[in-house]
Amino acid sequence: MGEPPLTQDQKNALQELLKRNPNPLEEDQVKQLLQQYLESRGWQVKVKWGQTKGIDIEATNATAHWIIEAKGWARGWEPQQGNYFTTAIGELLQRMEFDDAKYSLAFPDIPRYRGLWERFPSLAKRRTGMSCLFVNKQGGIVESQ
């Protein structure tokens, strides 16, 4: 039987939500796209799927080590996206135990996360060396310092 059809108001609300969130990726989808991206560039990648504790993505190659904390689109709910952003920063800071590693956040490429990253203080970015990866549903990755 399936679900009942959406009303016009529901369709309009969904369109508005998707307009604000052009890449509605869940956390594991962000991880999967990053894994594919990194492996295609010669990295060896370990991923913690679902709610498994620990480093979300740990990638290594012959000369580098990369730690990535990933989050999803939070079903488009902007207050939760703000919470995910600050939580990801805290989790990544707690994982900063390797002197030789690069550290990055990873989010779906949506305006809310880009705005949060742009407002994150430059001084904090410089002192931590942290970058942010924006992932789109086609597998495109943009890194921002």
Phi and psi in radians as a Rosetta constraint file:
Dihedral C 1 N 2 CA 2 C 2 CIRCULARHARMONIC 1.426 0.35
Dihedral N 2 CA 2 C 2 N 3 CIRCULARHARMONIC -3.038 0.35
Dihedral C 2 N 3 CA 3 C 3 CIRCULARHARMONIC -1.513 0.35
Dihedral N 3 CA 3 C 3 N 4 CIRCULARHARMONIC 2.675 0.35
Dihedral C 3 N 4 CA 4 C 4 CIRCULARHARMONIC -1.156 0.35
Dihedral N 4 CA 4 C 4 N 5 CIRCULARHARMONIC 2.665 0.35
Dihedral C 4 N 5 CA 5 C 5 CIRCULARHARMONIC -1.114 0.35
Dihedral N 5 CA 5 C 5 N 6 CIRCULARHARMONIC 2.654 0.35
Dihedral C 5 N 6 CA 6 C 6 CIRCULARHARMONIC -1.270 0.35
Dihedral N 6 CA 6 C 6 N 7 CIRCULARHARMONIC 2.526 0.35
Dihedral C 6 N 7 CA 7 C 7 CIRCULARHARMONIC -1.305 0.35
Dihedral N 7 CA 7 C 7 N 8 CIRCULARHARMONIC 2.929 0.35
Dihedral C 7 N 8 CA 8 C 8 CIRCULARHARMONIC -1.087 0.35
Dihedral N 8 CA 8 C 8 N 9 CIRCULARHARMONIC -0.688 0.35
Dihedral C 8 N 9 CA 9 C 9 CIRCULARHARMONIC -1.087 0.35
Dihedral N 9 CA 9 C 9 N 10 CIRCULARHARMONIC -0.709 0.35
Dihedral C 9 N 10 CA 10 C 10 CIRCULARHARMONIC -1.154 0.35
Dihedral N 10 CA 10 C 10 N 11 CIRCULARHARMONIC -0.705 0.35
Dihedral C 10 N 11 CA 11 C 11 CIRCULARHARMONIC -1.094 0.35
Dihedral N 11 CA 11 C 11 N 12 CIRCULARHARMONIC -0.748 0.35
Dihedral C 11 N 12 CA 12 C 12 CIRCULARHARMONIC -1.111 0.35
Dihedral N 12 CA 12 C 12 N 13 CIRCULARHARMONIC -0.748 0.35
Dihedral C 12 N 13 CA 13 C 13 CIRCULARHARMONIC -1.108 0.35
Dihedral N 13 CA 13 C 13 N 14 CIRCULARHARMONIC -0.713 0.35
Dihedral C 13 N 14 CA 14 C 14 CIRCULARHARMONIC -1.126 0.35
Dihedral N 14 CA 14 C 14 N 15 CIRCULARHARMONIC -0.745 0.35
Dihedral C 14 N 15 CA 15 C 15 CIRCULARHARMONIC -1.057 0.35
Dihedral N 15 CA 15 C 15 N 16 CIRCULARHARMONIC -0.737 0.35
Dihedral C 15 N 16 CA 16 C 16 CIRCULARHARMONIC -1.135 0.35
Dihedral N 16 CA 16 C 16 N 17 CIRCULARHARMONIC -0.748 0.35
Dihedral C 16 N 17 CA 17 C 17 CIRCULARHARMONIC -1.064 0.35
Dihedral N 17 CA 17 C 17 N 18 CIRCULARHARMONIC -0.789 0.35
Dihedral C 17 N 18 CA 18 C 18 CIRCULARHARMONIC -1.242 0.35
Dihedral N 18 CA 18 C 18 N 19 CIRCULARHARMONIC -0.477 0.35
Dihedral C 18 N 19 CA 19 C 19 CIRCULARHARMONIC -1.144 0.35
Dihedral N 19 CA 19 C 19 N 20 CIRCULARHARMONIC -0.700 0.35
Dihedral C 19 N 20 CA 20 C 20 CIRCULARHARMONIC -1.366 0.35
Dihedral N 20 CA 20 C 20 N 21 CIRCULARHARMONIC -0.319 0.35
Dihedral C 20 N 21 CA 21 C 21 CIRCULARHARMONIC -2.298 0.35
Dihedral N 21 CA 21 C 21 N 22 CIRCULARHARMONIC 1.281 0.35
Dihedral C 21 N 22 CA 22 C 22 CIRCULARHARMONIC -1.171 0.35
Dihedral N 22 CA 22 C 22 N 23 CIRCULARHARMONIC -0.287 0.35
Dihedral C 22 N 23 CA 23 C 23 CIRCULARHARMONIC -2.215 0.35
Dihedral N 23 CA 23 C 23 N 24 CIRCULARHARMONIC 1.289 0.35
Dihedral C 23 N 24 CA 24 C 24 CIRCULARHARMONIC -1.340 0.35
Dihedral N 24 CA 24 C 24 N 25 CIRCULARHARMONIC 1.277 0.35
Dihedral C 24 N 25 CA 25 C 25 CIRCULARHARMONIC -1.691 0.35
Dihedral N 25 CA 25 C 25 N 26 CIRCULARHARMONIC 2.362 0.35
Dihedral C 25 N 26 CA 26 C 26 CIRCULARHARMONIC -1.349 0.35
Dihedral N 26 CA 26 C 26 N 27 CIRCULARHARMONIC 2.872 0.35
Dihedral C 26 N 27 CA 27 C 27 CIRCULARHARMONIC -0.971 0.35
Dihedral N 27 CA 27 C 27 N 28 CIRCULARHARMONIC -0.825 0.35
Dihedral C 27 N 28 CA 28 C 28 CIRCULARHARMONIC -1.144 0.35
Dihedral N 28 CA 28 C 28 N 29 CIRCULARHARMONIC -0.495 0.35
Dihedral C 28 N 29 CA 29 C 29 CIRCULARHARMONIC -1.208 0.35
Dihedral N 29 CA 29 C 29 N 30 CIRCULARHARMONIC -0.704 0.35
Dihedral C 29 N 30 CA 30 C 30 CIRCULARHARMONIC -1.041 0.35
Dihedral N 30 CA 30 C 30 N 31 CIRCULARHARMONIC -0.803 0.35
Dihedral C 30 N 31 CA 31 C 31 CIRCULARHARMONIC -1.078 0.35
Dihedral N 31 CA 31 C 31 N 32 CIRCULARHARMONIC -0.768 0.35
Dihedral C 31 N 32 CA 32 C 32 CIRCULARHARMONIC -1.099 0.35
Dihedral N 32 CA 32 C 32 N 33 CIRCULARHARMONIC -0.773 0.35
Dihedral C 32 N 33 CA 33 C 33 CIRCULARHARMONIC -1.155 0.35
Dihedral N 33 CA 33 C 33 N 34 CIRCULARHARMONIC -0.668 0.35
Dihedral C 33 N 34 CA 34 C 34 CIRCULARHARMONIC -1.159 0.35
Dihedral N 34 CA 34 C 34 N 35 CIRCULARHARMONIC -0.715 0.35
Dihedral C 34 N 35 CA 35 C 35 CIRCULARHARMONIC -1.023 0.35
Dihedral N 35 CA 35 C 35 N 36 CIRCULARHARMONIC -0.841 0.35
Dihedral C 35 N 36 CA 36 C 36 CIRCULARHARMONIC -1.054 0.35
Dihedral N 36 CA 36 C 36 N 37 CIRCULARHARMONIC -0.779 0.35
Dihedral C 36 N 37 CA 37 C 37 CIRCULARHARMONIC -1.047 0.35
Dihedral N 37 CA 37 C 37 N 38 CIRCULARHARMONIC -0.882 0.35
Dihedral C 37 N 38 CA 38 C 38 CIRCULARHARMONIC -1.160 0.35
Dihedral N 38 CA 38 C 38 N 39 CIRCULARHARMONIC -0.780 0.35
Dihedral C 38 N 39 CA 39 C 39 CIRCULARHARMONIC -1.096 0.35
Dihedral N 39 CA 39 C 39 N 40 CIRCULARHARMONIC -0.601 0.35
Dihedral C 39 N 40 CA 40 C 40 CIRCULARHARMONIC -1.191 0.35
Dihedral N 40 CA 40 C 40 N 41 CIRCULARHARMONIC -0.242 0.35
Dihedral C 40 N 41 CA 41 C 41 CIRCULARHARMONIC -1.908 0.35
Dihedral N 41 CA 41 C 41 N 42 CIRCULARHARMONIC 0.274 0.35
Dihedral C 41 N 42 CA 42 C 42 CIRCULARHARMONIC 1.582 0.35
Dihedral N 42 CA 42 C 42 N 43 CIRCULARHARMONIC 0.113 0.35
Dihedral C 42 N 43 CA 43 C 43 CIRCULARHARMONIC -1.414 0.35
Dihedral N 43 CA 43 C 43 N 44 CIRCULARHARMONIC 2.577 0.35
Dihedral C 43 N 44 CA 44 C 44 CIRCULARHARMONIC -1.622 0.35
Dihedral N 44 CA 44 C 44 N 45 CIRCULARHARMONIC 2.233 0.35
Dihedral C 44 N 45 CA 45 C 45 CIRCULARHARMONIC -2.188 0.35
Dihedral N 45 CA 45 C 45 N 46 CIRCULARHARMONIC 2.301 0.35
Dihedral C 45 N 46 CA 46 C 46 CIRCULARHARMONIC -1.982 0.35
Dihedral N 46 CA 46 C 46 N 47 CIRCULARHARMONIC 2.297 0.35
Dihedral C 46 N 47 CA 47 C 47 CIRCULARHARMONIC -2.177 0.35
Dihedral N 47 CA 47 C 47 N 48 CIRCULARHARMONIC 2.387 0.35
Dihedral C 47 N 48 CA 48 C 48 CIRCULARHARMONIC -1.686 0.35
Dihedral N 48 CA 48 C 48 N 49 CIRCULARHARMONIC 1.942 0.35
Dihedral C 48 N 49 CA 49 C 49 CIRCULARHARMONIC -1.518 0.35
Dihedral N 49 CA 49 C 49 N 50 CIRCULARHARMONIC 2.684 0.35
Dihedral C 49 N 50 CA 50 C 50 CIRCULARHARMONIC 1.107 0.35
Dihedral N 50 CA 50 C 50 N 51 CIRCULARHARMONIC -2.429 0.35
Dihedral C 50 N 51 CA 51 C 51 CIRCULARHARMONIC -1.685 0.35
Dihedral N 51 CA 51 C 51 N 52 CIRCULARHARMONIC 0.351 0.35
Dihedral C 51 N 52 CA 52 C 52 CIRCULARHARMONIC -1.072 0.35
Dihedral N 52 CA 52 C 52 N 53 CIRCULARHARMONIC 2.320 0.35
Dihedral C 52 N 53 CA 53 C 53 CIRCULARHARMONIC -1.237 0.35
Dihedral N 53 CA 53 C 53 N 54 CIRCULARHARMONIC 2.633 0.35
Dihedral C 53 N 54 CA 54 C 54 CIRCULARHARMONIC 2.040 0.35
Dihedral N 54 CA 54 C 54 N 55 CIRCULARHARMONIC -2.957 0.35
Dihedral C 54 N 55 CA 55 C 55 CIRCULARHARMONIC -1.149 0.35
Dihedral N 55 CA 55 C 55 N 56 CIRCULARHARMONIC 2.188 0.35
Dihedral C 55 N 56 CA 56 C 56 CIRCULARHARMONIC -1.077 0.35
Dihedral N 56 CA 56 C 56 N 57 CIRCULARHARMONIC -0.920 0.35
Dihedral C 56 N 57 CA 57 C 57 CIRCULARHARMONIC -2.358 0.35
Dihedral N 57 CA 57 C 57 N 58 CIRCULARHARMONIC 2.203 0.35
Dihedral C 57 N 58 CA 58 C 58 CIRCULARHARMONIC -2.159 0.35
Dihedral N 58 CA 58 C 58 N 59 CIRCULARHARMONIC 2.037 0.35
Dihedral C 58 N 59 CA 59 C 59 CIRCULARHARMONIC -2.087 0.35
Dihedral N 59 CA 59 C 59 N 60 CIRCULARHARMONIC 2.475 0.35
Dihedral C 59 N 60 CA 60 C 60 CIRCULARHARMONIC -2.390 0.35
Dihedral N 60 CA 60 C 60 N 61 CIRCULARHARMONIC 2.654 0.35
Dihedral C 60 N 61 CA 61 C 61 CIRCULARHARMONIC -2.426 0.35
Dihedral N 61 CA 61 C 61 N 62 CIRCULARHARMONIC -2.935 0.35
Dihedral C 61 N 62 CA 62 C 62 CIRCULARHARMONIC -1.051 0.35
Dihedral N 62 CA 62 C 62 N 63 CIRCULARHARMONIC -0.477 0.35
Dihedral C 62 N 63 CA 63 C 63 CIRCULARHARMONIC -2.214 0.35
Dihedral N 63 CA 63 C 63 N 64 CIRCULARHARMONIC -0.028 0.35
Dihedral C 63 N 64 CA 64 C 64 CIRCULARHARMONIC -2.487 0.35
Dihedral N 64 CA 64 C 64 N 65 CIRCULARHARMONIC 2.817 0.35
Dihedral C 64 N 65 CA 65 C 65 CIRCULARHARMONIC -2.364 0.35
Dihedral N 65 CA 65 C 65 N 66 CIRCULARHARMONIC 2.260 0.35
Dihedral C 65 N 66 CA 66 C 66 CIRCULARHARMONIC -2.322 0.35
Dihedral N 66 CA 66 C 66 N 67 CIRCULARHARMONIC 2.186 0.35
Dihedral C 66 N 67 CA 67 C 67 CIRCULARHARMONIC -1.918 0.35
Dihedral N 67 CA 67 C 67 N 68 CIRCULARHARMONIC 2.220 0.35
Dihedral C 67 N 68 CA 68 C 68 CIRCULARHARMONIC -2.265 0.35
Dihedral N 68 CA 68 C 68 N 69 CIRCULARHARMONIC 2.274 0.35
Dihedral C 68 N 69 CA 69 C 69 CIRCULARHARMONIC -1.832 0.35
Dihedral N 69 CA 69 C 69 N 70 CIRCULARHARMONIC 2.119 0.35
Dihedral C 69 N 70 CA 70 C 70 CIRCULARHARMONIC -1.965 0.35
Dihedral N 70 CA 70 C 70 N 71 CIRCULARHARMONIC 2.589 0.35
Dihedral C 70 N 71 CA 71 C 71 CIRCULARHARMONIC -2.424 0.35
Dihedral N 71 CA 71 C 71 N 72 CIRCULARHARMONIC 2.806 0.35
Dihedral C 71 N 72 CA 72 C 72 CIRCULARHARMONIC -1.744 0.35
Dihedral N 72 CA 72 C 72 N 73 CIRCULARHARMONIC -2.968 0.35
Dihedral C 72 N 73 CA 73 C 73 CIRCULARHARMONIC -1.449 0.35
Dihedral N 73 CA 73 C 73 N 74 CIRCULARHARMONIC -0.048 0.35
Dihedral C 73 N 74 CA 74 C 74 CIRCULARHARMONIC 1.024 0.35
Dihedral N 74 CA 74 C 74 N 75 CIRCULARHARMONIC 0.602 0.35
Dihedral C 74 N 75 CA 75 C 75 CIRCULARHARMONIC 0.958 0.35
Dihedral N 75 CA 75 C 75 N 76 CIRCULARHARMONIC 0.429 0.35
Dihedral C 75 N 76 CA 76 C 76 CIRCULARHARMONIC 1.421 0.35
Dihedral N 76 CA 76 C 76 N 77 CIRCULARHARMONIC 0.029 0.35
Dihedral C 76 N 77 CA 77 C 77 CIRCULARHARMONIC -1.429 0.35
Dihedral N 77 CA 77 C 77 N 78 CIRCULARHARMONIC 1.867 0.35
Dihedral C 77 N 78 CA 78 C 78 CIRCULARHARMONIC -1.052 0.35
Dihedral N 78 CA 78 C 78 N 79 CIRCULARHARMONIC -0.700 0.35
Dihedral C 78 N 79 CA 79 C 79 CIRCULARHARMONIC -1.040 0.35
Dihedral N 79 CA 79 C 79 N 80 CIRCULARHARMONIC -0.674 0.35
Dihedral C 79 N 80 CA 80 C 80 CIRCULARHARMONIC -1.199 0.35
Dihedral N 80 CA 80 C 80 N 81 CIRCULARHARMONIC -0.607 0.35
Dihedral C 80 N 81 CA 81 C 81 CIRCULARHARMONIC -1.070 0.35
Dihedral N 81 CA 81 C 81 N 82 CIRCULARHARMONIC -0.690 0.35
Dihedral C 81 N 82 CA 82 C 82 CIRCULARHARMONIC -1.091 0.35
Dihedral N 82 CA 82 C 82 N 83 CIRCULARHARMONIC -0.734 0.35
Dihedral C 82 N 83 CA 83 C 83 CIRCULARHARMONIC -1.112 0.35
Dihedral N 83 CA 83 C 83 N 84 CIRCULARHARMONIC -0.769 0.35
Dihedral C 83 N 84 CA 84 C 84 CIRCULARHARMONIC -1.039 0.35
Dihedral N 84 CA 84 C 84 N 85 CIRCULARHARMONIC -0.716 0.35
Dihedral C 84 N 85 CA 85 C 85 CIRCULARHARMONIC -1.062 0.35
Dihedral N 85 CA 85 C 85 N 86 CIRCULARHARMONIC -0.909 0.35
Dihedral C 85 N 86 CA 86 C 86 CIRCULARHARMONIC -1.200 0.35
Dihedral N 86 CA 86 C 86 N 87 CIRCULARHARMONIC -0.609 0.35
Dihedral C 86 N 87 CA 87 C 87 CIRCULARHARMONIC -1.101 0.35
Dihedral N 87 CA 87 C 87 N 88 CIRCULARHARMONIC -0.754 0.35
Dihedral C 87 N 88 CA 88 C 88 CIRCULARHARMONIC -1.076 0.35
Dihedral N 88 CA 88 C 88 N 89 CIRCULARHARMONIC -0.706 0.35
Dihedral C 88 N 89 CA 89 C 89 CIRCULARHARMONIC -1.065 0.35
Dihedral N 89 CA 89 C 89 N 90 CIRCULARHARMONIC -0.828 0.35
Dihedral C 89 N 90 CA 90 C 90 CIRCULARHARMONIC -1.070 0.35
Dihedral N 90 CA 90 C 90 N 91 CIRCULARHARMONIC -0.753 0.35
Dihedral C 90 N 91 CA 91 C 91 CIRCULARHARMONIC -1.128 0.35
Dihedral N 91 CA 91 C 91 N 92 CIRCULARHARMONIC -0.721 0.35
Dihedral C 91 N 92 CA 92 C 92 CIRCULARHARMONIC -1.154 0.35
Dihedral N 92 CA 92 C 92 N 93 CIRCULARHARMONIC -0.720 0.35
Dihedral C 92 N 93 CA 93 C 93 CIRCULARHARMONIC -1.048 0.35
Dihedral N 93 CA 93 C 93 N 94 CIRCULARHARMONIC -0.683 0.35
Dihedral C 93 N 94 CA 94 C 94 CIRCULARHARMONIC -1.185 0.35
Dihedral N 94 CA 94 C 94 N 95 CIRCULARHARMONIC -0.325 0.35
Dihedral C 94 N 95 CA 95 C 95 CIRCULARHARMONIC -1.651 0.35
Dihedral N 95 CA 95 C 95 N 96 CIRCULARHARMONIC 0.000 0.35
Dihedral C 95 N 96 CA 96 C 96 CIRCULARHARMONIC -1.371 0.35
Dihedral N 96 CA 96 C 96 N 97 CIRCULARHARMONIC 1.373 0.35
Dihedral C 96 N 97 CA 97 C 97 CIRCULARHARMONIC -2.133 0.35
Dihedral N 97 CA 97 C 97 N 98 CIRCULARHARMONIC -0.061 0.35
Dihedral C 97 N 98 CA 98 C 98 CIRCULARHARMONIC -1.907 0.35
Dihedral N 98 CA 98 C 98 N 99 CIRCULARHARMONIC 2.068 0.35
Dihedral C 98 N 99 CA 99 C 99 CIRCULARHARMONIC -1.074 0.35
Dihedral N 99 CA 99 C 99 N 100 CIRCULARHARMONIC -0.564 0.35
Dihedral C 99 N 100 CA 100 C 100 CIRCULARHARMONIC -1.627 0.35
Dihedral N 100 CA 100 C 100 N 101 CIRCULARHARMONIC 0.051 0.35
Dihedral C 100 N 101 CA 101 C 101 CIRCULARHARMONIC -1.601 0.35
Dihedral N 101 CA 101 C 101 N 102 CIRCULARHARMONIC 2.698 0.35
Dihedral C 101 N 102 CA 102 C 102 CIRCULARHARMONIC -1.697 0.35
Dihedral N 102 CA 102 C 102 N 103 CIRCULARHARMONIC 2.516 0.35
Dihedral C 102 N 103 CA 103 C 103 CIRCULARHARMONIC -2.185 0.35
Dihedral N 103 CA 103 C 103 N 104 CIRCULARHARMONIC 2.292 0.35
Dihedral C 103 N 104 CA 104 C 104 CIRCULARHARMONIC -2.459 0.35
Dihedral N 104 CA 104 C 104 N 105 CIRCULARHARMONIC 2.636 0.35
Dihedral C 104 N 105 CA 105 C 105 CIRCULARHARMONIC -1.636 0.35
Dihedral N 105 CA 105 C 105 N 106 CIRCULARHARMONIC 2.742 0.35
Dihedral C 105 N 106 CA 106 C 106 CIRCULARHARMONIC -2.477 0.35
Dihedral N 106 CA 106 C 106 N 107 CIRCULARHARMONIC 2.279 0.35
Dihedral C 106 N 107 CA 107 C 107 CIRCULARHARMONIC -2.444 0.35
Dihedral N 107 CA 107 C 107 N 108 CIRCULARHARMONIC 2.777 0.35
Dihedral C 107 N 108 CA 108 C 108 CIRCULARHARMONIC -1.042 0.35
Dihedral N 108 CA 108 C 108 N 109 CIRCULARHARMONIC 2.559 0.35
Dihedral C 108 N 109 CA 109 C 109 CIRCULARHARMONIC -1.391 0.35
Dihedral N 109 CA 109 C 109 N 110 CIRCULARHARMONIC 1.489 0.35
Dihedral C 109 N 110 CA 110 C 110 CIRCULARHARMONIC -2.234 0.35
Dihedral N 110 CA 110 C 110 N 111 CIRCULARHARMONIC 2.681 0.35
Dihedral C 110 N 111 CA 111 C 111 CIRCULARHARMONIC -0.963 0.35
Dihedral N 111 CA 111 C 111 N 112 CIRCULARHARMONIC -0.673 0.35
Dihedral C 111 N 112 CA 112 C 112 CIRCULARHARMONIC -1.058 0.35
Dihedral N 112 CA 112 C 112 N 113 CIRCULARHARMONIC -0.834 0.35
Dihedral C 112 N 113 CA 113 C 113 CIRCULARHARMONIC -1.188 0.35
Dihedral N 113 CA 113 C 113 N 114 CIRCULARHARMONIC -0.665 0.35
Dihedral C 113 N 114 CA 114 C 114 CIRCULARHARMONIC -1.065 0.35
Dihedral N 114 CA 114 C 114 N 115 CIRCULARHARMONIC -0.732 0.35
Dihedral C 114 N 115 CA 115 C 115 CIRCULARHARMONIC -1.122 0.35
Dihedral N 115 CA 115 C 115 N 116 CIRCULARHARMONIC -0.732 0.35
Dihedral C 115 N 116 CA 116 C 116 CIRCULARHARMONIC -1.080 0.35
Dihedral N 116 CA 116 C 116 N 117 CIRCULARHARMONIC -0.729 0.35
Dihedral C 116 N 117 CA 117 C 117 CIRCULARHARMONIC -1.161 0.35
Dihedral N 117 CA 117 C 117 N 118 CIRCULARHARMONIC -0.734 0.35
Dihedral C 117 N 118 CA 118 C 118 CIRCULARHARMONIC -1.076 0.35
Dihedral N 118 CA 118 C 118 N 119 CIRCULARHARMONIC -0.598 0.35
Dihedral C 118 N 119 CA 119 C 119 CIRCULARHARMONIC -1.460 0.35
Dihedral N 119 CA 119 C 119 N 120 CIRCULARHARMONIC -0.217 0.35
Dihedral C 119 N 120 CA 120 C 120 CIRCULARHARMONIC -1.131 0.35
Dihedral N 120 CA 120 C 120 N 121 CIRCULARHARMONIC 2.289 0.35
Dihedral C 120 N 121 CA 121 C 121 CIRCULARHARMONIC -1.007 0.35
Dihedral N 121 CA 121 C 121 N 122 CIRCULARHARMONIC 2.371 0.35
Dihedral C 121 N 122 CA 122 C 122 CIRCULARHARMONIC -1.010 0.35
Dihedral N 122 CA 122 C 122 N 123 CIRCULARHARMONIC -0.687 0.35
Dihedral C 122 N 123 CA 123 C 123 CIRCULARHARMONIC -1.049 0.35
Dihedral N 123 CA 123 C 123 N 124 CIRCULARHARMONIC -0.752 0.35
Dihedral C 123 N 124 CA 124 C 124 CIRCULARHARMONIC -1.121 0.35
Dihedral N 124 CA 124 C 124 N 125 CIRCULARHARMONIC -0.703 0.35
Dihedral C 124 N 125 CA 125 C 125 CIRCULARHARMONIC -1.082 0.35
Dihedral N 125 CA 125 C 125 N 126 CIRCULARHARMONIC -0.793 0.35
Dihedral C 125 N 126 CA 126 C 126 CIRCULARHARMONIC -1.147 0.35
Dihedral N 126 CA 126 C 126 N 127 CIRCULARHARMONIC -0.818 0.35
Dihedral C 126 N 127 CA 127 C 127 CIRCULARHARMONIC -1.174 0.35
Dihedral N 127 CA 127 C 127 N 128 CIRCULARHARMONIC -0.597 0.35
Dihedral C 127 N 128 CA 128 C 128 CIRCULARHARMONIC -1.552 0.35
Dihedral N 128 CA 128 C 128 N 129 CIRCULARHARMONIC -0.360 0.35
Dihedral C 128 N 129 CA 129 C 129 CIRCULARHARMONIC 1.269 0.35
Dihedral N 129 CA 129 C 129 N 130 CIRCULARHARMONIC 0.203 0.35
Dihedral C 129 N 130 CA 130 C 130 CIRCULARHARMONIC -1.247 0.35
Dihedral N 130 CA 130 C 130 N 131 CIRCULARHARMONIC 2.484 0.35
Dihedral C 130 N 131 CA 131 C 131 CIRCULARHARMONIC -2.158 0.35
Dihedral N 131 CA 131 C 131 N 132 CIRCULARHARMONIC 3.014 0.35
Dihedral C 131 N 132 CA 132 C 132 CIRCULARHARMONIC -2.257 0.35
Dihedral N 132 CA 132 C 132 N 133 CIRCULARHARMONIC 2.303 0.35
Dihedral C 132 N 133 CA 133 C 133 CIRCULARHARMONIC -1.837 0.35
Dihedral N 133 CA 133 C 133 N 134 CIRCULARHARMONIC 2.231 0.35
Dihedral C 133 N 134 CA 134 C 134 CIRCULARHARMONIC -1.884 0.35
Dihedral N 134 CA 134 C 134 N 135 CIRCULARHARMONIC 2.182 0.35
Dihedral C 134 N 135 CA 135 C 135 CIRCULARHARMONIC -1.969 0.35
Dihedral N 135 CA 135 C 135 N 136 CIRCULARHARMONIC 2.271 0.35
Dihedral C 135 N 136 CA 136 C 136 CIRCULARHARMONIC -1.864 0.35
Dihedral N 136 CA 136 C 136 N 137 CIRCULARHARMONIC 2.878 0.35
Dihedral C 136 N 137 CA 137 C 137 CIRCULARHARMONIC -1.193 0.35
Dihedral N 137 CA 137 C 137 N 138 CIRCULARHARMONIC -0.206 0.35
Dihedral C 137 N 138 CA 138 C 138 CIRCULARHARMONIC -1.552 0.35
Dihedral N 138 CA 138 C 138 N 139 CIRCULARHARMONIC 0.007 0.35
Dihedral C 138 N 139 CA 139 C 139 CIRCULARHARMONIC 1.636 0.35
Dihedral N 139 CA 139 C 139 N 140 CIRCULARHARMONIC 0.081 0.35
Dihedral C 139 N 140 CA 140 C 140 CIRCULARHARMONIC -1.276 0.35
Dihedral N 140 CA 140 C 140 N 141 CIRCULARHARMONIC 2.443 0.35
Dihedral C 140 N 141 CA 141 C 141 CIRCULARHARMONIC -2.205 0.35
Dihedral N 141 CA 141 C 141 N 142 CIRCULARHARMONIC 2.260 0.35
Dihedral C 141 N 142 CA 142 C 142 CIRCULARHARMONIC -2.105 0.35
Dihedral N 142 CA 142 C 142 N 143 CIRCULARHARMONIC 2.216 0.35
Dihedral C 142 N 143 CA 143 C 143 CIRCULARHARMONIC -1.776 0.35
Dihedral N 143 CA 143 C 143 N 144 CIRCULARHARMONIC 2.307 0.35
Dihedral C 143 N 144 CA 144 C 144 CIRCULARHARMONIC -2.086 0.35
Dihedral N 144 CA 144 C 144 N 145 CIRCULARHARMONIC 2.318 0.35
